[in-house]
Amino acid sequence: MTEFGMSPLETIKSATSRAAEMLDASGQIGILAPGAYADVVAVPGDPLADIKQLGNVQFVMKDGKVYKREGKFVY
């Protein structure tokens, strides 16, 4: 989406909070907040400066548990 002119922030929002709005789930998904459902991905750099950082996920946190395995992630 950044190739078509969206900023990295707009691109991330379109996949998270804006998607939640379209699913009528604002406040439940697409945000990090108490009581919300959230999975977190950790990347080594700032995706707002370089959106390609999102392609280099170091680990995923789901339901408070960190998942990481060499070469593959396990959910």
Secondary structure as GFF3:
##gff-version 3
##sequence-region A 1 75
A	DSSP	three_ten_helix	2	4	.	.	.	ID=ss1
A	DSSP	alpha_helix	8	15	.	.	.	ID=ss2
A	DSSP	alpha_helix	17	22	.	.	.	ID=ss3
A	DSSP	beta_strand	39	42	.	.	.	ID=ss4
A	DSSP	three_ten_helix	51	55	.	.	.	ID=ss5
A	DSSP	beta_strand	59	62	.	.	.	ID=ss6
A	DSSP	beta_strand	65	67	.	.	.	ID=ss7
###
